[in-house]
Amino acid sequence: MAVPSFDQSAPPSWHGTTIVAVRKGGQVVVAGDGQVSLGQTVIKANARKVRRIGGGSVLAGFAGATADAFTLLERLEAKLERYPNHLEKACVELAKDWRTDRYLRRLEAMMVVADAKSLLVLTGNGDVLEPADGLVGIGSGGNYALAAARALADRDDMDAEAVARRALEIAADICVYTNRNVTLEKL
């Protein structure tokens, strides 16, 4: 049996985001944990990866390289100014730019965005995806949070916020790159 080798000369990779979005009962919530890790070290425990943009009418959560994510947030804000109250159109236009612009193509991030009508995932592949079930998870612990949210979403005793918070707690119990320091925004 071969023993895995670890390349000590390679720079450590950054990890550190779990974002979950839940649409339930007329509410939409985007929540994220606060952990940023470099290799095996927690660099920051209270990063804010969920924000309000578009004059407060759009929620955005991001995963990936922070500078890249902020660049994308700024670009999305500009698209929202150009296409006010049309989140889907703004996201499609951003995705087109992301795929075709040399600079943007190199950005390594994903975003979840939501307004009163839409919940979307944007990727560097030019994808603008709307989940069929109103649930999304991205980042290091995104799949754990998504699985937990799916298991909890049909509970009558939990609203969108409670589902999102519990899903992040479950992800934090499983993913070493996720903590329980939650930032949550809701519409």
C-alpha positions, 0 to 999 in steps of 0.5 A: 500500500502506497503512503500518500506524499505531501508536497511541502514545496507547494504553497498551502491552499486557502479554504474557508467557506460554506454558504447555504441559501434557503427559500421557504415560506415566502422568505429567502435566506443566505447564510455563511460561516466565518472561517478562512483557513490556510492549509491546516491553520485557521487564519480568520474565524469571523469573515463576512461572506454574505452581503446585501447589494443592489441597494439592499434588495439582493443577497449575495454569498461568495466562496473562493478567493476573496479578492476574486469574489469582491471583484465579482460582487462589484461587477454584479453591482454594476450590472444591477445598476444597469438592469435594476430589478432584473437580477436574472438579466444582471447575472446572465450578463455577468456570466457572459463577461466572466466567460469572455473577459480575459481577466475575469476568466481567471477569477476563482470564486462562486456566488449565490445571489437572491432577491424576492423572486430568484435564487441563483448560483453563478460560476466561472464556467458561465453558469447561472443556475436556479435550483428547483427546490429553493436550496443551494450550498457552495464552498468547502462545506456546501454539499454538507450544508445543502444535504442538511437543508434538504433534510430539514426544509420540509419541517413545519416547525422551521422557517428559512432562517432556522433551516439555514442556521441548522444546516450550517451547524451540521456542516460545521460538525463535518467539514473542518473548513467550516465554523459556527460563526454565522452571518445571515441575511434574509429577505 
